[in-house]
Each structure stands twice: as structure tokens, then as C-alpha cells.
Amino acid sequence: LKRIGFDISTTQANTQNPKYEVRWSKAMDAYIAFSKKFDDEPNPTSSFGAIMVCTEADEGCPFVPGCDFRLSLPYDDPKAFDDTALEATKYDERVLQIGREIIYTMYLVAKA
């Protein structure tokens, strides 16, 4: 994500679940990102859409309580290429694929 222009900095690195400040513009407030399950704080409990982007999440969460719609967009995890000559290429491919498909999905939602 850094290679495509996101500003990402670690705020709590020395924990089991580090938190990151994410910005896609210098003028915006940081979005705090961290690993969480769908029912963890600060996620909403009603009136939201659930987008499952990995096979593990798609299979592990067939029902998401409180969501208005659930969309499955599973992607092959590029971590299969970690520590190989293709690592950077595969991560770049996946982030661009996810970006294109999420933008298209949001376009369709906005039209509805």
C-alpha cells in the first residue's frame, strides 16, 4: 500500500495486535487500522455492508449479524509468495485488483 501512495505508520508496534495510522492524503486525519473480527469494537453492529476479501473469512463468516448485505470477493492471498522473487509483483497485483474491484463495487452501490 505504501508503494501506491498510502501513508502508513505504526502507532503501537510492541503489541500482539499492532495499530497503524493510515492516510491516503496528507490533509486527512489518520484512520486507525488494526486486525479485528467483524464483531469487535469499533465495528458497527447494524446498518453496514460486510465485504469478505479472503477465502478464510468468507468460509469462516457465512453469516454476519447486523449487516444489511454480505458480499464475497475472495482473493488469493499473496503471502504464498513471501520470500520469493515474485513477492513484490504478487502483492502489487493483488492490491491493484482489490482496488479496482472495490471501486467498481462502490460505484454500483452508489447507483442503486
Sequence and secondary structure as in RCSB ss.txt:
>XXXX:A:sequence
LKRIGFDISTTQANTQNPKYEVRWSKAMDAYIAFSKKFDDEPNPTSSFGAIMVCTEADEGCPFVPGCDFRLSLPY
DDPKAFDDTALEATKYDERVLQIGREIIYTMYLVAKA
>XXXX:A:secstr
 GGGT EEEEEE SSSS EEEEESSTTS  EEE    TTSTTS SSSEEEEEEEHHHHHH S  TTEEEEEEEEE
  GGGGTTSTTHHHHHHHHHHHHHHHHHHHHHHHHH 
